Amino acid sequence: MTSFKLDDFLPYQIAVLSSRVSAEFSKHYRDAYGISVSEWRVVAHLSQADSVSVREIHKRVDMDKPKVSRAASRLEAAGYITKTINPNDRRLVELSLTDKGRAMIDALAPIAGKYEAQLTTLLGQEDGCFREALTSLLHKLDPGNTAES
């Protein structure tokens, strides 16, 4: 038997935590709006800007381009986003929220805030340290980060 302990393996712990956190919050948008985790990530990212390319979302939310494109197509069919070709670079597809998409974000934002508050409560006094460590690790593992760790 190996001395390797999966339950103590940090990448495993992070993956399980991510899955649990995502699954718990996804109930809200899946039940109310019928969207998937991938679709939520696209919509949430679009809520931060007027228009964003598929390429930028792919980089920012760490999803492969085909998955972003499929999510965008489903969101467009549901009326939550629009797609336009970038006039300066016809290879780029720009995504924007529709009024229906903005209304969905407006309805989900307070629910997201409450869920974050629950997680913050669970972390207690360790919340600040956890966020700092998480932010640092995300930065260090960012493929676009060329600075040495």
VENHU-V275167 format. One record per backbone hydrogen bond with DSSP energy under -1.0 kcal/mol. NH is the residue of the N-H (numbers start at 1). CO is the residue of the C=O. Records with the same first field share a line. If there is no record, write none. Layout:
NH = CO / CO
//
This chain:
8 = 5
9 = 6
13 = 9
14 = 10
15 = 11
16 = 12
17 = 13
18 = 14
19 = 15
20 = 16
21 = 17
22 = 18
23 = 19
24 = 20
25 = 21
26 = 22
28 = 25
30 = 26
31 = 27
32 = 28
33 = 29
34 = 30
35 = 29
40 = 36
41 = 37
42 = 38
43 = 39
44 = 40
45 = 41
46 = 42
47 = 43
48 = 45
49 = 46
52 = 95
54 = 93
57 = 53
58 = 54
59 = 55
60 = 56
61 = 57
68 = 64
69 = 65
70 = 66
71 = 67
72 = 68
73 = 69
74 = 70
75 = 71
76 = 72
77 = 73
78 = 74
79 = 76
80 = 75
82 = 96
84 = 94
86 = 92
92 = 89
94 = 84
95 = 52
96 = 82
98 = 80
102 = 98
103 = 99
104 = 100
105 = 101
106 = 102
107 = 103
108 = 104
109 = 105
112 = 108
113 = 109
114 = 110
115 = 111
116 = 112
117 = 113
118 = 114
119 = 115
120 = 116
121 = 117
122 = 118
123 = 119
124 = 120
126 = 123
127 = 124
130 = 126
131 = 127
132 = 128
133 = 129
134 = 130
135 = 131
136 = 132
137 = 133
138 = 134
139 = 135
140 = 136
141 = 137
145 = 142
//
